[in-house]
């Protein structure tokens, strides 16, 4: 069922319970047939305008992509940064925060760009424990 259909059902349930909407400023009262008509026209116009905005936005993004423009925040995680982080992660003497600070990125950036980061760190912990017991 469409969104308007759901809204219509919801409106009928409210009306059946004696609940209506009255706007004093616009002189709109949904407890009357005329008020319901105006309310539904306003809702339909709002939905129409929203859809036009979405279409225009998507067309603008597609045109920008066609010109080679890419939206969004530029990434700081270059291949060199990720490789350096991967090389430093197994070192038990370095925390993820210190590695991130050294490379000029946030710890979240490392977690986002290195899916196996936790495994790389987990492999380092047993080696660190083994070195302490020897």
N, C-alpha and C positions, 0 to 999 in steps of 0.2 A: 504494500500500500504506500502511496506517495506521502510525502511529508505533510502536504496540505490535508490529505485524508485523515492522517493521525491528528492534526490540529483540529479538524472538524469534529472528529469523535470526541476529543478532549473538551472542545467547546460545548458540545451537546451534553456531555456528562455534567459539566459545571452548570449549564442552564437547567438541567433536570433537577439539580440540587438547589436551584434558586439563586445561584451565584452569577452576578453580572459585573461588567466593568463600566464605570461612569467617569468620563473625563470632564471636569468642570471647565477647563480652559478651552477645549475644542467643542464643547457641547455635544459630546458623543456618549451615547448610552446603549450598551449592548443588550439591555433587557427589552429593547423594542426592535421590531423587524427592520426598520430603517437604520437604526444604530448598528445592528449586526451587518447589514449590507455595507455600510460605510467602513466598518472595521475590517471586513473581508477584502474590500477594494484596497484599503491601505496595506493590508498584509500582502496581497497579490503584487501591488506596486513595489513594495519593499523587497520581495523575493525576486522580482524581475530586475530591479536595479542591482541587487547583489550578484545575480547571474551575469549581468553585463560587465560588472567590475571584474569578476573572475575571468570571463572571456578576454577582456582587454588586458588583464595582467598576464595571462598565459600567452597571448599573442605577442606582447612586449618581451617576455622572457624568451620566446622562440626566436624573435627577430634579433635579440641581443646575442643569443647562442649562434645564430647564422653569421653574425659579424665577428664571431670568435670571442665574444665576451662571456665570462663565466661569473655567476654571482656567488655570493658567500664570502666568508672570511678567508683570507689567504692562509695556506697551511705553513706552519713553521717546521714541520717534520719532513725535512728533506731526506733523500736516501742516505746521505752521509751521516746525518744525525741519528737515524735509525740504526745504521750499521755500527756507529760508535757506541750507541746505547747497548746493542746486542753484545758487543765485545766487553763492555764494562759490567753488565748484569751478573755474570757468574762470579765476580769478585765479591766474596762475603764481607770484605771490609768496607764496601760502599753501599750506602742505602739508596733506594730508588729516588728519594728526594735529593740526595747529594749528586747523583748521576744527572738528574734532570736539571739541577742548578748549574752544574758544570757545562752542560750542553745548551743552556739558555732556553729550556722549554719547561713546561709544567709537568709534574708527575702524571697528571691525567692524560697529557699528550702521549706519554710513553705507554700508558695502559691502553689508550685508544689505537695506537699504531703498531703495537707489538702484541698480537693475540696470545702468544705463548709466554708472555712475560712472567706470569706466576710459575710456570713450569721451569723456566730458566732459573728463577730464584730458588725454587724448591730443590733443584738439582745441586745448587750451591750450598744449601744448609747441611745436608748430610756430609759433604766434604769438609765443611767448617767444623762440625761436631767430631768428625773422625780425626781432624788435625789437632783438636784440643785434647783428645784422649790419648794421643800417642806421645 
